[in-house]
Every structure is written in C-alpha cells, then in structure tokens.
C-alpha cells in the first residue's frame, strides 16, 4: 500500500483521469473529493462490500428457481 501525506486542498492524481483532493479535516474524519470519469465506479468500502454481497446472492440462483420463473412468465400480447 502506498501511503501519502496531504494537507487540506492538496490532491493526489491517479492515472490521467482521477483526482482525489483533501477538502476538510474534522476531528478524526477526513472529507475528500473525488473527480473521476462517470465510467469509473466510486463507492465507500462498506457500500462496495454490500453491492458485492448482493451480486453474489443474485448469481446463486438455482436452475429450479429459473425454471419456476420461466413458467410464470406470460407471453407478450
């Protein structure tokens, strides 16, 4: 892990498209701003973990469940 020290209003550049700026220090919290292309997903770690967990659950659909869903689907009118 690369560890860098920055002060308020100082930035870190990742690649050519991503800039992370320290906006504010409040006690033990650091407020940061992230500039990145819309094609780059940016999430807090706990949110990313939840998204990953839900994606894994969704991928664990059994073939029986898929067959039941296929039988319930109505043809287009």
Secondary structure, DSSP 8 states (H G I E B T S, - for coil): -------TT-EEEETTTEEEEEEEEETTEEEEEEE--TTS----HHHHHHHHHHHHHHHT--HHHHHHHHHH-----
